[in-house]
Amino acid sequence: MRFATLRSGTPDGQLVMVSRDNMRFLSGSAATLQELLERWDEESADVATQAHRLERGDGEPLDLALCLAPLPRAWQWLDASAFITHGRLITEAFKLEPVVTDPPLMYQGLSHRFLAPREDVVLRTQDYGLDFEGEFGVITDAVPMGVSAQDALAHIKLVVVINDWSQRAFTVSEMKRGFGWLHAKPASSIAPVCVTPDELGAAWKDGRVCLPLHITWNGEPFGRPNGSEMDVGFHDLIAYAAQTRDLPAGTIIGSGTVSNADYAECGSACIAERRAIEAIATGQAVTPFLAFGDVVRLEARSDSGDALFGCIEQRVVPFSG
């Protein structure tokens, strides 16, 4: 099953179910994705009816460019760093102290707003080192405290693609303060379509999204790392997050920057990693961070070329207020 959220003049938008080709939609009894997540079992019969109608060809035309993020705001956004290659490159290049990753690294980020997939990214200044970070993510139903990793798999209701924007001028200084990120992490963006794990077929394996994440910067290919190299699965991340708390329905868990050991072939999912690779190879990082007018596009495709989640395509613009 696939879902999207249309603009409706309300903060949470209107939930719709999407056809397998992402071209048509139908509305259901749940008004928002948050409501569906809170009533997943109760809404299952209506969702099944919608799916059957879409398979028959029913539905209205859908323009993904007009969608909001599937969850325009969420009760909780927890982002991990679950790709060991990314962490190793960053610490080696910039001579940082190695970070213990057992248990997994995770922080609680800004969740009151997620940018729409075609929404401009507005900055006060381009001097803060804006960077994109391509990630996969999952959205859960209500997760009980103390859940096991095995049982956590059943709480993964939807899979998403995320651009976790970062302002690198703040990352190191805020890390050293030891109290979490604030200015380093503005609002993230989410691709327009969220899918149930079964939509991924064989690409959903061991709690991982085994698909390449294609990234372009101003139309030029930047990277296509594969989510299969995630050091721990999403079910492990959920179990870790729920050790001492329950997680409300609508919790979003991010994988962290997708990164592969064969980065020479696969490229990277963020500028900071490319700069780290440059610094290791030559002693100097030369790739600049983003500037006003730059356009970043993220898209995960199946082996058949299906753009499962739609795309995130955004331009960086100056604040005019």
Residue pairs with C-beta under 8 A, 6 or more apart in sequence:
1 17
1 47
1 51
1 195
1 196
1 198
1 199
2 17
2 18
2 19
2 20
2 22
2 193
2 194
2 195
2 196
2 199
2 308
3 15
3 16
3 17
3 18
3 33
3 36
3 70
3 158
3 193
3 194
3 195
4 15
4 16
4 18
4 25
4 62
4 64
4 67
4 70
4 192
4 193
4 194
4 310
5 12
5 13
5 14
5 15
5 16
5 32
5 33
5 67
5 68
5 69
5 70
5 71
5 72
5 192
6 13
6 14
6 16
6 25
6 66
6 67
6 68
7 13
7 14
7 66
7 67
7 68
8 14
11 72
11 73
12 31
12 32
12 33
12 34
12 72
12 73
13 32
13 68
13 72
14 27
14 31
14 32
15 27
15 28
15 30
15 31
15 32
15 33
15 35
15 36
16 25
16 26
16 27
16 28
16 62
17 25
17 26
17 27
17 28
17 47
17 50
17 51
17 54
18 24
18 25
18 54
18 62
18 193
19 25
19 54
19 55
19 59
19 62
20 54
20 55
22 62
22 64
22 193
22 307
22 310
23 61
23 62
24 54
24 57
24 58
24 59
24 60
24 61
24 62
25 59
25 60
25 62
26 50
26 53
26 54
26 58
26 59
26 60
28 36
28 43
28 46
28 47
28 50
29 43
29 46
30 36
30 39
30 43
30 46
33 70
33 71
33 139
33 194
33 250
34 71
34 74
34 75
34 249
34 250
36 43
36 47
37 139
37 140
37 141
37 157
37 158
37 249
37 250
38 141
38 142
38 249
38 250
40 141
40 157
40 249
53 59
64 117
64 192
64 193
64 310
64 311
65 117
65 118
66 118
67 116
67 117
67 192
67 193
67 310
68 116
68 192
69 114
69 115
69 116
69 117
69 189
69 190
69 192
70 139
70 158
70 160
70 190
70 192
70 193
70 194
71 114
71 139
71 190
71 194
71 250
71 252
72 113
72 114
72 116
73 111
73 112
73 113
73 114
74 111
74 114
74 139
74 250
74 251
74 252
75 111
75 248
75 249
75 250
75 251
76 108
76 111
76 247
76 248
76 250
76 251
76 252
77 108
77 109
77 110
77 111
77 114
77 188
77 251
77 252
77 254
78 106
78 107
78 108
78 109
78 237
78 241
78 251
78 252
78 253
78 254
79 106
79 107
79 109
79 135
79 164
79 253
79 254
79 256
80 104
80 105
80 106
80 237
80 253
80 254
80 255
80 256
81 87
81 101
81 104
81 105
81 106
81 256
81 257
82 104
82 105
82 230
82 231
82 232
82 237
82 255
82 256
83 229
83 230
83 231
83 255
83 256
83 257
83 258
83 259
83 260
84 101
84 231
84 259
85 229
85 259
85 260
85 261
85 263
86 256
86 257
86 258
86 259
86 270
86 273
87 99
87 101
87 105
89 259
89 263
89 273
89 276
89 277
89 280
90 96
90 272
90 273
90 276
91 97
91 98
91 99
92 276
92 280
93 275
93 276
93 277
93 279
93 280
93 285
94 172
94 276
94 279
96 172
99 105
101 231
103 240
104 231
104 232
104 236
104 237
104 240
105 256
106 237
106 240
106 241
107 180
107 181
107 185
108 180
109 164
109 181
109 185
109 188
110 185
110 186
110 187
110 188
111 252
113 187
114 187
114 188
114 189
114 190
115 121
115 187
115 188
115 189
115 190
115 314
116 189
116 192
117 189
117 190
117 191
117 192
117 310
117 311
117 312
117 313
117 314
118 312
118 313
118 314
119 189
119 314
120 314
120 315
120 316
120 317
121 130
121 165
121 189
121 314
121 315
121 316
121 317
122 317
122 318
122 319
123 130
123 292
123 316
123 317
123 318
123 319
124 318
124 319
125 318
126 289
126 290
126 291
126 292
126 316
126 318
127 169
128 167
128 168
128 169
128 170
128 183
129 167
129 168
129 169
129 289
130 165
130 166
130 167
130 168
130 289
130 290
130 316
131 165
131 166
131 167
131 168
131 270
131 271
131 272
131 289
131 290
132 163
132 165
132 166
132 215
132 217
132 269
132 270
132 271
132 290
132 296
132 298
133 163
133 164
133 165
133 166
133 256
133 257
133 269
133 270
134 161
134 162
134 163
134 213
134 215
134 223
134 225
134 257
134 258
134 269
134 270
134 298
135 161
135 162
135 163
135 164
135 213
135 254
135 255
135 256
135 257
135 258
135 269
136 159
136 160
136 161
136 162
136 209
136 211
136 213
136 227
136 230
136 254
136 255
136 258
136 300
137 159
137 160
137 161
137 162
137 190
137 252
137 253
137 254
137 255
138 156
138 157
138 158
138 159
138 160
138 234
138 238
138 252
138 253
139 156
139 157
139 158
139 159
139 160
139 194
139 250
139 251
139 252
139 253
140 155
140 156
140 157
140 238
140 247
140 249
140 250
140 251
140 253
141 155
141 157
141 249
142 155
142 246
142 247
142 248
142 249
143 152
143 155
143 238
143 241
143 242
143 246
143 247
143 251
144 242
144 246
145 242
145 243
145 244
145 245
145 246
146 242
146 243
147 155
147 238
147 239
147 242
148 239
149 207
149 233
149 235
149 236
149 238
149 239
150 235
152 234
152 235
152 236
152 238
152 239
152 242
153 207
153 235
155 238
155 247
156 197
156 207
156 234
156 235
156 238
157 196
158 194
158 195
158 196
158 197
159 194
159 195
159 196
159 197
159 199
159 200
159 204
159 209
159 309
160 190
160 191
160 194
160 252
160 309
161 190
161 191
161 213
161 298
161 299
161 300
161 309
161 312
162 188
162 189
162 190
162 191
162 252
162 254
163 188
163 189
163 190
163 296
163 298
163 312
163 314
164 185
164 188
164 254
164 256
164 257
165 185
165 186
165 187
165 188
165 189
166 184
166 185
166 270
166 272
167 183
167 184
167 185
167 186
168 184
168 271
168 272
168 289
170 181
170 182
170 183
170 184
171 181
171 184
174 180
174 181
174 182
174 183
174 184
175 181
188 254
189 312
189 314
190 312
191 298
191 299
191 300
191 309
191 310
191 311
191 312
192 309
192 310
192 311
193 308
193 309
193 310
194 309
195 308
195 309
197 204
198 204
199 308
200 209
200 210
200 211
200 302
200 308
201 302
202 210
203 209
203 210
203 211
203 302
203 303
204 210
205 228
206 233
207 233
207 234
207 235
207 236
208 227
208 228
208 230
208 233
208 234
209 227
209 228
209 230
209 255
209 300
210 226
210 227
210 228
211 226
211 227
211 228
211 300
211 301
211 302
211 308
212 224
212 225
212 226
212 227
212 266
212 300
212 301
213 223
213 224
213 225
213 226
213 227
213 258
213 269
213 298
213 299
213 300
214 221
214 223
214 224
214 297
214 298
214 299
214 300
214 301
215 221
215 222
215 223
215 224
215 267
215 269
215 296
215 297
215 298
216 222
216 296
216 297
217 294
217 295
217 296
218 294
218 295
219 295
221 267
222 267
222 268
222 274
223 266
223 267
223 268
223 269
223 274
224 266
224 267
225 258
225 259
225 260
225 263
225 266
225 267
225 268
225 269
226 258
226 260
226 266
227 255
227 258
227 300
229 259
229 260
229 261
230 255
230 258
234 253
234 255
237 253
237 255
238 247
238 253
241 247
241 251
241 253
257 268
257 269
257 270
257 273
258 269
259 268
259 269
259 273
260 266
263 273
263 277
267 274
268 274
268 277
271 287
271 288
271 289
271 290
274 287
275 285
275 286
275 287
276 285
278 284
278 285
278 286
278 287
279 285
290 296
290 316
291 316
292 316
292 317
292 318
293 315
293 316
293 317
294 315
294 316
295 313
295 314
295 315
295 316
296 312
296 313
296 314
296 316
297 311
297 312
297 313
298 311
298 312
298 313
299 307
299 309
299 310
299 311
299 312
300 307
300 308
300 309
301 307
301 308
302 308
